[in-house]
Amino acid sequence: MSLRHIDPKQRGFLIVNSHPVGAAETVGRTWDRIPPRADGSAPVVLLLGHSAGYGLATLLTGLRQHGIRGVGVAYEAAGTERRTASAGWYRTAQAARLATEAGCDFVFVNTDAFSDKGKDEVLDLVERRFGKVDHLIYSLAAPRRTDPETGTVHHSVIKPLGAPYESPALDFSDGTPKVTSVRLEAATTQEKHATEQVMGGADWQLWVRHLAERALLADDFTTVALTYIGSELTAPVYRQGTIGAAKEHLERTAGQLNAGVLAGRGRAMTVVAGAAVTQASSAIPSIALYTTFLRTVLGDGFRTTDQQAVGLWDQLLGNTPLVTDEEGRVRLDGWELDPRVQDRVRELWADPQAGLDRSAAGADWFMGQIRELYGWGLDGVDYDEAVETSVAWPAP
């Protein structure tokens, strides 16, 4: 038992501890927002990166609406005597409870999905318990990856390509939102390559090949990897930077899979989601300010990750037609990139400080969303009460 009172350890966007009850509550509230089961298809799903962001939304929507079966994979930190478990650990425990209550046969593995050992562990479980996989959802995000063939450790960076970049950014370091300026030096060729190896399609391709080699691809197998394009306002540090290079690598990988291991056996696609407040996105200069302005423009029209996941599952399962662009990418981001929306965001961006002055509610919303990622700041949760911080990972 580790019953104790905890307070958030926070500086700006950085929060280093999580609240188990609050983190579980975020999962429960997302679950309640999702319309109940739409069909009884119950496909077998392997979901890589199930514990946060779009991966979590895809998991909860799949369970709630379609009764998916299968395995979720994440790499989360357990609690210790000195620190809480990661928020993703607590979210997984709650997701497992909801899956069980809904009668879904879904299990969770905590392992390094980039490693051969992790792949073998997961696929042994898949083969033993579920058989062939209908859908592989790839939603992994990490700061580093060890190449299983060479042993090289690649570290991703967030940098522009070709030339330095200076951008307005949202600063919450003293608790009050303000606009600052961030300058980033251009990435080296080596840094670009390393970021592609971490966040591109290399590992996605390995997972598909491992499934194929073990004869675990179901008829009409589909795999999708989550990606993002975003606005021209953030393009220099995102789509035209090292992360964008990695996303383009991911998109090229889809074509390679379709022409190679999946030819005549299935399909691979990337899915372009809309903006979201995630642990990863808050670390990207200018994204926080852009998202604040986007929320100011859209208000409650800002689409949640679970709302987007509903549309994704409907398209994957054939309930609605696939919405793809000329490059074959599934598009979920039309609400964000609507020209009228972007025009209004540009107006705020033209004078960032004046824009922030008009966006106080949007800035408060953004920081509230950051805190909720770790289970903090939720109405109805008693943060003065001692809570059990030692929570078991759900057993298969």
C-alpha positions in Angstrom: 0.0 0.0 0.0 1.2 3.5 -0.9 -1.5 5.7 0.4 -0.3 9.3 0.4 -1.2 12.9 -0.3 0.4 14.3 -3.5 0.7 17.7 -5.0 1.6 18.5 -8.6 5.3 19.1 -9.3 5.1 21.6 -12.1 7.1 24.3 -13.9 5.5 25.7 -17.0 4.4 22.9 -19.2 6.6 20.4 -17.4 4.8 18.2 -14.9 6.9 15.3 -13.4 4.3 13.5 -11.3 0.7 12.3 -11.9 -2.4 11.8 -9.9 -3.8 8.2 -10.1 -7.5 9.2 -9.4 -7.3 12.2 -11.8 -5.6 10.2 -14.5 -8.2 7.5 -14.3 -11.0 10.1 -14.3 -9.7 11.5 -17.6 -10.1 8.0 -19.1 -13.6 7.6 -17.6 -14.8 11.0 -18.9 -13.5 10.2 -22.4 -15.3 6.9 -22.3 -18.5 8.6 -21.3 -18.3 11.0 -24.3 -18.0 8.2 -26.8 -21.4 7.0 -28.2 -22.0 3.4 -27.0 -21.4 0.4 -29.2 -22.3 0.9 -32.8 -21.8 -2.6 -34.1 -20.6 -6.0 -33.0 -17.7 -6.4 -35.4 -15.1 -7.1 -32.6 -12.0 -7.1 -34.9 -8.6 -8.2 -33.5 -6.5 -5.1 -33.0 -2.8 -4.6 -32.2 -2.5 -1.0 -30.9 1.0 0.3 -30.4 1.1 3.3 -28.2 -2.3 2.9 -26.5 -1.7 4.9 -23.3 -1.9 8.6 -24.4 -3.1 11.0 -27.1 -4.6 9.6 -30.3 -3.6 6.0 -29.4 -5.7 6.2 -26.2 -8.6 7.7 -28.0 -8.4 5.0 -30.7 -8.3 2.4 -28.0 -11.3 3.7 -26.0 -13.4 4.3 -29.1 -12.6 0.9 -30.5 -13.6 -0.8 -27.2 -16.7 1.3 -26.6 -18.2 1.3 -30.1 -16.9 -1.8 -31.8 -15.9 -4.3 -29.0 -12.4 -4.7 -30.3 -10.3 -7.6 -29.1 -6.5 -7.7 -29.0 -3.4 -6.2 -27.4 -2.3 -2.7 -26.4 1.3 -1.9 -26.1 2.9 1.0 -24.2 6.1 1.7 -22.2 5.2 3.3 -18.9 7.0 3.8 -15.6 5.8 2.1 -12.5 5.5 3.9 -9.2 8.2 3.8 -6.6 8.5 4.8 -3.0 9.6 8.3 -4.1 7.5 8.9 -7.2 4.1 8.2 -8.7 3.7 6.0 -11.7 3.4 7.7 -15.0 0.0 9.0 -16.0 -0.1 6.5 -18.9 0.3 3.7 -16.3 -2.8 4.9 -14.4 -4.7 5.5 -17.6 -4.0 1.9 -18.7 -5.3 0.5 -15.5 -8.5 2.4 -15.9 -8.9 1.5 -19.6 -8.5 -2.2 -18.6 -11.2 -1.9 -16.0 -13.6 -0.3 -18.6 -12.7 -3.0 -21.2 -13.5 -5.7 -18.7 -16.8 -4.1 -17.7 -17.7 -3.8 -21.4 -17.0 -7.5 -21.9 -14.1 -6.9 -24.3 -11.2 -9.3 -24.5 -8.3 -6.8 -24.6 -5.0 -7.1 -22.8 -2.1 -4.7 -22.2 1.7 -5.2 -22.4 4.2 -2.8 -20.9 7.4 -3.2 -23.0 9.8 -1.5 -25.3 7.9 -1.8 -28.6 11.1 -0.8 -30.6 13.0 -3.9 -29.4 13.0 -7.4 -30.9 12.3 -8.8 -27.5 9.3 -6.6 -27.1 7.9 -7.6 -30.5 8.4 -11.3 -29.7 6.7 -10.9 -26.3 3.7 -9.2 -27.8 3.3 -11.4 -30.9 3.6 -14.6 -28.8 0.6 -13.3 -26.8 -1.3 -12.3 -30.0 -0.7 -15.7 -31.6 -1.6 -17.7 -28.5 -4.7 -15.8 -27.5 -6.1 -14.1 -30.6 -4.7 -15.5 -33.8 -4.6 -13.3 -36.9 -4.7 -9.5 -36.6 -7.2 -7.4 -38.5 -5.8 -4.0 -37.7 -2.4 -2.7 -36.6 -2.6 0.9 -35.3 0.8 2.5 -35.0 0.8 5.5 -32.6 4.2 5.4 -30.9 6.0 8.6 -29.9 9.3 8.5 -28.1 12.5 10.7 -27.7 14.8 7.8 -28.7 14.9 4.5 -30.4 17.5 1.7 -30.4 17.9 0.1 -33.9 17.4 -3.6 -33.1 19.7 -4.6 -36.0 22.7 -2.3 -35.4 22.3 -1.3 -31.7 22.6 2.4 -32.6 20.6 4.6 -30.3 18.9 7.4 -32.3 17.8 10.6 -30.5 15.0 12.7 -32.1 15.3 16.5 -32.2 12.9 19.3 -32.8 14.7 21.6 -35.2 14.1 23.4 -38.5 15.9 22.3 -41.6 18.2 24.5 -43.7 18.3 27.6 -41.6 17.7 28.8 -38.1 14.1 29.6 -37.1 12.7 32.1 -34.7 9.1 31.9 -33.6 6.7 33.3 -31.0 5.9 30.9 -28.3 3.6 30.6 -25.3 5.4 30.8 -21.9 3.8 29.6 -18.7 7.0 29.4 -16.6 5.7 31.9 -13.9 2.1 30.7 -14.0 0.9 33.5 -16.2 0.7 33.1 -19.9 2.9 35.4 -22.0 4.5 35.5 -25.4 8.2 34.9 -25.7 10.5 34.3 -28.7 12.3 31.0 -29.3 15.2 30.6 -31.7 16.2 27.2 -33.0 19.3 26.4 -34.9 19.0 24.3 -38.0 19.4 20.5 -37.7 22.4 18.7 -39.0 22.0 15.9 -41.5 22.8 13.4 -38.8 20.0 14.9 -36.5 17.5 14.8 -39.4 18.4 11.1 -40.0 18.1 10.2 -36.3 14.7 11.9 -36.0 13.5 9.9 -39.0 14.7 6.7 -37.4 12.8 7.4 -34.2 9.6 8.9 -35.5 9.5 7.7 -39.1 8.4 4.4 -40.5 11.3 2.1 -39.7 9.8 0.5 -36.7 6.3 0.4 -38.2 7.7 -1.6 -41.1 9.4 -4.0 -38.8 6.1 -4.7 -36.9 4.3 -5.5 -40.2 7.1 -7.7 -41.3 7.1 -9.6 -38.1 3.4 -10.1 -38.3 3.7 -11.4 -41.9 6.6 -13.7 -41.0 4.5 -15.3 -38.3 1.4 -15.6 -40.6 -0.6 -13.3 -38.3 -2.1 -11.1 -41.1 -5.8 -11.5 -41.4 -7.5 -11.4 -44.7 -8.0 -7.7 -45.7 -5.4 -6.7 -43.1 -5.2 -2.9 -42.5 -2.5 -1.0 -40.8 -2.5 2.8 -40.1 0.1 5.1 -38.6 -0.9 8.4 -37.1 0.6 11.6 -38.5 0.1 15.4 -38.6 0.5 18.2 -41.1 -0.8 21.3 -39.4 -0.8 24.9 -40.3 1.6 26.9 -42.5 2.2 29.0 -39.3 4.0 26.1 -37.5 5.4 24.5 -40.7 9.0 25.8 -40.3 9.4 24.0 -37.0 7.1 21.1 -37.7 6.1 20.0 -41.2 9.2 21.6 -42.8 11.5 20.6 -39.9 13.0 17.4 -38.5 9.6 16.1 -37.3 8.0 16.8 -40.7 10.9 14.8 -42.3 10.1 11.9 -40.0 6.4 12.1 -40.9 7.3 12.1 -44.6 9.4 9.0 -44.0 6.3 7.5 -42.3 4.2 8.3 -45.3 6.8 6.8 -47.7 6.8 3.7 -45.6 3.1 3.2 -46.3 3.8 3.1 -50.0 6.7 0.6 -49.5 4.5 -1.7 -47.4 1.8 -1.6 -50.0 4.2 -2.4 -52.8 6.1 -5.0 -50.7 5.0 -7.2 -47.9 1.3 -6.2 -48.1 0.9 -6.5 -51.9 -2.2 -8.5 -52.4 -2.5 -9.2 -48.6 -3.6 -5.9 -47.1 -3.1 -2.1 -47.0 -1.1 0.5 -45.2 -2.1 4.1 -44.8 -1.2 7.1 -42.8 -3.9 9.0 -40.9 -3.6 12.8 -40.7 -5.2 13.8 -37.4 -6.0 17.4 -36.3 -4.3 19.4 -33.6 -4.4 18.1 -30.1 -2.9 18.9 -26.7 -0.5 16.0 -25.9 2.6 15.6 -23.9 4.6 15.5 -27.1 3.0 18.5 -28.8 3.6 20.8 -25.7 7.3 20.4 -26.2 7.3 21.8 -29.7 8.0 25.6 -29.9 5.1 27.6 -31.3 2.7 24.7 -31.2 1.3 25.7 -27.8 0.6 29.3 -28.9 -0.9 28.1 -32.2 -3.2 25.6 -30.4 -4.3 28.3 -28.0 -5.3 30.6 -30.9 -7.0 27.7 -32.7 -9.0 26.9 -29.6 -9.9 30.7 -29.3 -11.2 30.6 -32.9 -13.1 27.3 -32.7 -14.3 27.2 -29.1 -16.2 24.0 -28.5 -15.8 23.3 -32.2 -12.2 22.2 -31.4 -12.5 18.4 -32.1 -11.4 16.1 -29.4 -9.2 13.1 -30.1 -12.1 10.7 -29.4 -14.3 12.6 -31.8 -11.7 12.1 -34.5 -11.2 8.5 -33.5 -14.9 7.8 -34.0 -14.5 9.0 -37.6 -11.3 6.9 -38.1 -12.9 3.6 -36.9 -16.0 4.2 -39.1 -13.7 4.6 -42.1 -11.5 1.6 -41.2 -14.5 -0.7 -40.7 -16.3 0.5 -43.8 -19.2 2.1 -42.1 -18.4 5.3 -43.9 -16.3 5.9 -47.1 -12.6 6.6 -46.7 -11.7 10.3 -46.9 -8.3 10.4 -48.4 -6.2 13.1 -50.2 -4.2 12.8 -53.4 -1.4 11.0 -51.6 -3.7 8.4 -50.2 -3.6 9.7 -46.6 -6.8 9.4 -44.5 -7.7 13.0 -43.5 -9.3 13.8 -40.1 -8.0 17.4 -40.0 -10.5 19.3 -42.2 -12.0 21.0 -39.2 -8.5 22.5 -38.3 -7.4 23.5 -41.8 -10.6 25.0 -43.0 -9.5 28.2 -44.7 -11.9 30.4 -42.7 -10.5 29.0 -39.5 -6.9 29.4 -40.6 -7.6 33.0 -41.7 -8.8 33.9 -38.2 -5.8 32.2 -36.6 -3.5 34.1 -38.8 -5.1 37.4 -37.6 -4.2 36.5 -34.0 -0.7 35.2 -35.1 0.1 38.5 -36.9 0.5 40.2 -33.5 1.1 37.4 -31.0 0.9 39.5 -27.8 -2.3 41.2 -28.9 -3.6 37.8 -30.0 -2.8 36.3 -26.6 -4.6 39.2 -25.0 -7.7 38.2 -27.0 -7.1 34.6 -26.2 -7.0 34.5 -22.4 -9.6 31.8 -22.2 -7.8 29.8 -24.9 -4.5 30.0 -22.9 -6.2 28.9 -19.7 -7.9 26.0 -21.6 -4.5 24.9 -23.0 -2.8 24.8 -19.6 -5.9 23.1 -18.2 -5.5 20.4 -20.9 -1.8 20.0 -20.0 -2.6 19.5 -16.4 -5.3 17.0 -17.2 -2.8 14.9 -19.1 -1.3 14.1 -15.8 -4.5 13.8 -13.8 -4.5 17.3 -12.3 -7.1 20.1 -12.2 -10.2 18.0 -12.8 -13.4 19.2 -11.2 -14.8 16.6 -8.8 -11.5 15.1 -7.8 -10.5 15.7 -4.2 -6.8 16.5 -4.4 -6.6 17.0 -0.6 -7.4 13.4 0.0 -4.6 10.8 0.3 -4.7 8.3 -2.6 -3.2 4.9 -3.4 -0.3 5.6 -5.8 0.7 1.9 -6.1 -1.5 0.6 -8.9 -0.9 -2.8 -10.5 -0.5 -3.1 -14.3 -3.5 -5.0 -15.6 -2.8 -8.7 -15.8 -3.7 -10.5 -19.1 
